[in-house]
Amino acid sequence: MFRYKIIVFLFLLIGIFGFNFVEAQENTLSLLGHIIYVDAGHGGLDPGAMYKNIKEAPINLEISKKLEEALTKKGAIVYMTRTDDNDLSIPNASNHKRSDLNQRIKLINESNCSLYLSIHLNADVSESWSGAQVFYDDVNAENKILAQFLQAEFSTSLKSKRKIKEISNLYLYRKVTRPGVLVEVGFLSNANERYLLRQDSYQQKIVDTIVSGVVKYLNR
């Protein structure tokens, strides 16, 4: 009888630890099976927004690379539209910018990704504007839902007071049919955010916030 009780106890322990191990793996690999496209805005001949010698494009890329790493650790398959300071335009294209956008559109649409995230910095003539903000096009019904999840995380983690905003006149976001959003992670025109956006620690905080929103959206 005593031996029987020991065997039962051992099986119970195995069951408990096995369940905890599986649960831990599920939490760690919460994006397993999902394909995510990260689009680092601008690049190459297009620096994006600028403040003196500070360019938007390289900051977009730094954040996007950190985002790729964080999403991959969660189990996602992550693709990048660019991985260096170049754009995607076809050589000698008559319309350089439109060629770049068309290539991004093609890559994302043909990927069958679960979602895409287009990473940008905001800018305005007023230096007082600040806060991360998510923009979406209604070309896909999922876009607004994803925007809501991400903006909620920005409100909580980064204390952003901005709200999601619908866009309908931006070429790339109207042409991309996969679910996704434009994420303006801060204002380059705001002195405080301009400083923060160039710090590794703050970039990582932005990334962690985005990943949290993506996990909640895809596992809702």
Secondary structure, 3 states (H helix, E strand, C coil): CHHHHHHHHHHHHHHHHHHHHHHHHHHHCCCCCCEEEEEECCECCECCCEECCEEHHHHHHHHHHHHHHHHHHCCCEEEECCCCCCCCCCCCCCCHHHHHHHHHHHHHHHCCCCEEEEEEEECCCCCCCCCCEEEECCCCCHHHHHHHHHHHHHHHHCCCCCCCEECCCCHHHHHCCCCEEEEEEEECCCHHHHHHCCCHHHHHHHHHHHHHHHHHHHCC
